[in-house]
Amino acid sequence: MANRKLIRPDLSEQKGGSRSVRRRHSPPEQTNAEEFYYLKQMAAKTSMIVLLTDGTELKGWIEWYDKGAIKLNRHREPNLLIPKHNIRYMFKEEERRRQRRRRGAESPSSSDD
């Protein structure tokens, strides 16, 4: 058997032939999506529906927010400072109107049995 010599290529000399191994970075802890959403709704004074964890439904527009709370302005009712941990979810009032219109358009079809 012949004596073999192990030759290792110098990786710094290779050009474009090798792929550099990239580690995936963990996603950022904060994407600023929440901030963008609040700012957009505040600027437009969008009428929002806020459903609280206890089932209470509030209607109004977001005037102000911070890390732990939002301030909801309401028509003919006192404004509220709502802790975010008490909010189950919120959505635009316009979305509820659209959903009702769709349901109205989807009348039950009559079947001839």
Secondary structure as a PSIPRED ss2 file (coil, helix, strand):
# PSIPRED VFORMAT (PSIPRED V4.0)

   1 M C   1.000  0.000  0.000
   2 A C   1.000  0.000  0.000
   3 N C   1.000  0.000  0.000
   4 R C   1.000  0.000  0.000
   5 K C   1.000  0.000  0.000
   6 L C   1.000  0.000  0.000
   7 I C   1.000  0.000  0.000
   8 R C   1.000  0.000  0.000
   9 P C   1.000  0.000  0.000
  10 D C   1.000  0.000  0.000
  11 L C   1.000  0.000  0.000
  12 S C   1.000  0.000  0.000
  13 E C   1.000  0.000  0.000
  14 Q C   1.000  0.000  0.000
  15 K C   1.000  0.000  0.000
  16 G C   1.000  0.000  0.000
  17 G C   1.000  0.000  0.000
  18 S C   1.000  0.000  0.000
  19 R C   1.000  0.000  0.000
  20 S C   1.000  0.000  0.000
  21 V C   1.000  0.000  0.000
  22 R C   1.000  0.000  0.000
  23 R C   1.000  0.000  0.000
  24 R C   1.000  0.000  0.000
  25 H C   1.000  0.000  0.000
  26 S C   1.000  0.000  0.000
  27 P C   1.000  0.000  0.000
  28 P C   1.000  0.000  0.000
  29 E C   1.000  0.000  0.000
  30 Q C   1.000  0.000  0.000
  31 T C   1.000  0.000  0.000
  32 N C   1.000  0.000  0.000
  33 A H   0.000  1.000  0.000
  34 E H   0.000  1.000  0.000
  35 E H   0.000  1.000  0.000
  36 F H   0.000  1.000  0.000
  37 Y H   0.000  1.000  0.000
  38 Y H   0.000  1.000  0.000
  39 L H   0.000  1.000  0.000
  40 K H   0.000  1.000  0.000
  41 Q H   0.000  1.000  0.000
  42 M H   0.000  1.000  0.000
  43 A H   0.000  1.000  0.000
  44 A H   0.000  1.000  0.000
  45 K C   1.000  0.000  0.000
  46 T C   1.000  0.000  0.000
  47 S C   1.000  0.000  0.000
  48 M E   0.000  0.000  1.000
  49 I E   0.000  0.000  1.000
  50 V E   0.000  0.000  1.000
  51 L E   0.000  0.000  1.000
  52 L E   0.000  0.000  1.000
  53 T C   1.000  0.000  0.000
  54 D C   1.000  0.000  0.000
  55 G C   1.000  0.000  0.000
  56 T C   1.000  0.000  0.000
  57 E E   0.000  0.000  1.000
  58 L E   0.000  0.000  1.000
  59 K E   0.000  0.000  1.000
  60 G E   0.000  0.000  1.000
  61 W E   0.000  0.000  1.000
  62 I E   0.000  0.000  1.000
  63 E E   0.000  0.000  1.000
  64 W E   0.000  0.000  1.000
  65 Y E   0.000  0.000  1.000
  66 D C   1.000  0.000  0.000
  67 K C   1.000  0.000  0.000
  68 G C   1.000  0.000  0.000
  69 A E   0.000  0.000  1.000
  70 I E   0.000  0.000  1.000
  71 K E   0.000  0.000  1.000
  72 L E   0.000  0.000  1.000
  73 N E   0.000  0.000  1.000
  74 R C   1.000  0.000  0.000
  75 H C   1.000  0.000  0.000
  76 R C   1.000  0.000  0.000
  77 E C   1.000  0.000  0.000
  78 P C   1.000  0.000  0.000
  79 N C   1.000  0.000  0.000
  80 L E   0.000  0.000  1.000
  81 L E   0.000  0.000  1.000
  82 I E   0.000  0.000  1.000
  83 P E   0.000  0.000  1.000
  84 K H   0.000  1.000  0.000
  85 H H   0.000  1.000  0.000
  86 N H   0.000  1.000  0.000
  87 I E   0.000  0.000  1.000
  88 R E   0.000  0.000  1.000
  89 Y E   0.000  0.000  1.000
  90 M E   0.000  0.000  1.000
  91 F E   0.000  0.000  1.000
  92 K E   0.000  0.000  1.000
  93 E H   0.000  1.000  0.000
  94 E H   0.000  1.000  0.000
  95 E H   0.000  1.000  0.000
  96 R H   0.000  1.000  0.000
  97 R H   0.000  1.000  0.000
  98 R H   0.000  1.000  0.000
  99 Q H   0.000  1.000  0.000
 100 R H   0.000  1.000  0.000
 101 R H   0.000  1.000  0.000
 102 R H   0.000  1.000  0.000
 103 R H   0.000  1.000  0.000
 104 G H   0.000  1.000  0.000
 105 A H   0.000  1.000  0.000
 106 E C   1.000  0.000  0.000
 107 S C   1.000  0.000  0.000
 108 P C   1.000  0.000  0.000
 109 S C   1.000  0.000  0.000
 110 S C   1.000  0.000  0.000
 111 S C   1.000  0.000  0.000
 112 D C   1.000  0.000  0.000
 113 D C   1.000  0.000  0.000
